[in-house]
Amino acid sequence: MSDWDVYLVTEERLSAGRATTDIVEAAVAGGVDVVQLREKGRSARERYRLGRELRALTRKADVTLIVNDRVDLARAVDADGVHLGDDDLPVEVAREQLGPDAVIGRSVSFVDDAREAERAGADYLGVGAVYETGSKDDIDDDEHGIGPERVAEIADAVDIPVVGIGGVTADNAGPVVEAGADGVAVITAITRAADPEAATRELGEVVSRARGD
């Protein structure tokens, strides 16, 4: 895949009472490039059922579908890949399980970890939290608000795509891309928006302008 501009991470509890499928449909209409199935509070079975629905939606629109954390779930829903954190399977093991064509992402906050993930075979990096965020309660204090400066350091250190995540909105996405990120990943900037389709489109426009397209 080549487009990382707007990367939506799903979370129904942060979707203003709306279903994740409705949010994803709107985001697809707005031009989203990647959808990650997260849904931290749901059971594996619930995520599987939702994942199958999202797979149908994203495949029809030629949008990449990634599953957060769970390699088994990624395979079960025929997702394009998986996104891994510090407590998940190593990149090498995920690659063995999913095969050479899978898209494997890795969350990093530091340059050394970014280089290590690239060496291990990660296809892209989710770098953050760029800004302070309340939607991710599982990251350490020193990984909060790393800023565009750290994004720039990591982007300079690796040759794989970098996606900035954490507190990103249409108002502050520009500096993240100007720092070298290939795109931005968001939850509430889309899921809580009054018009998720318009919010997705606006983010895409901000990314394009910041990149000088």
MOSULDA-V189496 format. One line per field, one symbol per residue. phi: phi as a letter, one per 30 degrees, with the letter a starting at -180 (. if undefined). burial: I if it has 16 or more other ideal C-beta (glycine too) atoms within 10 Angstrom, else O. Layout:
phi = ???
burial = ???
This chain:
phi = .bcbebbccdaddcchicdeddddedddddjecbbcdchedcddddddddedddddddddchcdcccdicdddeddciddlbcccdccededdddddcjdcdcccbdbbbddddddddddjdcabcclddcebccbcccdedccidieddeddddddbccebbdbjidbddbdedddddkddabcbcdecdcddbeddddddeddddddddid
burial = OOIIIIIIIIIIOIIOOOOIOOIIIIIIOIIIIIIIIIIOOIOOOOIIOIIOIIIOIIOOOOIIIIIIIIIOIIOIIOIIIIIIOOOIIOIOOIIOOIOOOIIIIIIIIIOOIIOOIIOIOIIIIIIIIIIOIOIIOOIOOOIIOIIIOIIIIIIOIIOIIIIIIIIIIIOIIIIIIOIIIIIIIIIIIIIIIOOIIOIIIIIIIIIOOIOOO
